[in-house]
């Protein structure tokens, strides 16, 4: 596998956006054949059900089929990934807005084992990662984080960094709800 690493500094001033990277990464996970042990971690102090894919004009029909609405939210996409066999895990602060997102994610997961959701009193980290890629930086998974604030976000496919993140998350949040 060829390793990729990129730093993205999204800003309204420059017109650089991070949502295309997140969209592509999540779509790659959606269509990836599931294998034993596939996992996705979402770690963020603040999470809202932001729009990830606008398929109003059918640009993603070949990937999404009829299962998805025209505008696909984060919870809907993560729920679909979870239903297809990737274990979705989330760590977030215990806040009402995050509980709303957690409930939306549980509903989107449907009749599968529930996603693992851990609550922390203190959490400032922001990471989205799978066995194949890791996105981390200053951006929360909110409308402001994805589209308003100036941020710094790193994308990597480095297997050592991914494995380290998985081990750290397991140490901190596995078995804690």
N, C-alpha and C positions, 0 to 999 in steps of 0.2 A: 504494500500500500504506500502510495506517495503521501508524505506528510505535508500538510498545508498549515500556514499560520498567518494570521492577518490581524492588524489592529485597525479598528474603525472608530472614527471620532464623529459621530453624527451630530449635526447642528443645523438649525434652521438658517443660520447665516451662510453656510456653505452649500446647503442643499443635500448634504450627504445624509443618508438614512440607513438605519440598521435593520429595519423591518424586512427588506428583501433577503438578508442573510438568514434571519430567523425563519422566515417563510420557507426558503429553500432547504434549510436544515430539517425543519419539521416535516416537510413534504418528503424528503429523502427517507426519513424514519417511517412515514406512513406507507410507502411503497416497498420498503426493504423486506425481504423474506425474514420472517421471525425465526430466530434460533433460540435454543435454550439459554437462559440467562440474560436476554435482552432487557435493558433497563433504561429508564429516562428519569432524571432528577430535575426538578424545578425548585430552586432555592432562592427565595426573595422575601425581604421584609414586608413588601407591599405588592399585592397581585390583584389585578382586576381583569375582567373578561374582555380584553381588548380584541379588536378585529385583526386577524392574521392574514386572511385571504379574501380578496374581493373577486368573486367569480361571476359578477353580474353579467358579463359579456361572454361567459363560457370559456375563458382562456384556460381554465384548469379542468375542464370536463373530462378529459382523457384520464386524469389522475383521480379525480374525485367521484366520478360517476353520479348517480342520482341520490346518494346517501346524504349529501351535504346541502345546506341552504346556500343562497347566493353569496352571503357574507358569512365567512366561517370564523368563529371566535376561538380564542385560545383554549377554553374548556372543551369545546366541541372537537377540536383537532386532537387535543391530548386524550380525550375520551375515546376517540376512534383508534388512536395508536394503542391505547390500553386494551380495547376490545379485540384488537388484532394480535395480541399476545405479548407486547412489550409491557413490562411492569412499570407503571408510572408511580413515582414517589415525589412528594412535595414536602418541603419544610418552609414554614413561614411564621411570622409573628401572630400571636393570638389577638387579632383585631376583628371587629365586625365586618369590615370590607373584605378581609381575607377569608372569613367564614362563608361569606356569600359566594366567593369564587370556589371554595372547597366544595360547597353544596352543588354548585353548577357542574364541577368536575365529576363528582360522584354520580349525578344524574346522567351525564354524558357517557360515563363508563358502562351504563346499562346493567344488564344481568350478568356481570362478570365479577370476580372477586374485587372488592373495593380497592381503589388506589390507596396507597399508604400515605397518610397525611400526618405530619408531625407539627406540633406547635411549640414555639420557643418564646420565652419572655423577651429575650434580647437576640436580635438577628439583624445583621446589616449586609450580609453577603448577597450577591446577585449572580446566580449561575443557572444555566440550562445545559444539561449534558446527557449524552447517550454513550453506549459502548464505542461509538465511532467518532464523535466530535464533542467539543466543549466550547461553550460561549460563556464568558464571564466578564465582569467589569462593573462600572458604576451605575448601570441602568436597571431600574426596577421594571417589572413587567406590568406597566400601567400606561395609560395614554400619554402622560407626560414623559415617562421614561422612554417610550418608543418613538414619540414624535415631536416633543416640545423641547425638552432639556438638552443642553450640550452634555455629551457623555463620552466615555471612553470604554470601548468594548473589544475584547480579544476573542478571536475564533481560532481554534486549533484542532488538528486531528492527531496530535502527538499522543501515542498510546500510553506513555509514562505519565503524562499530565492527567489524562483521563482516568487511569487506574488510581492515581493518588487522590483525585477528587472523589471517586467512588469509595475508597477506603476511609477518607475523612468523613464523608456523609454517613457511612455505615456506623462509624464510631460515635458520631454525634446524635444520629436520629433513628437508627434501626431499633425497632421495638418500642419506640417512644411515640405516643400519640397525644 
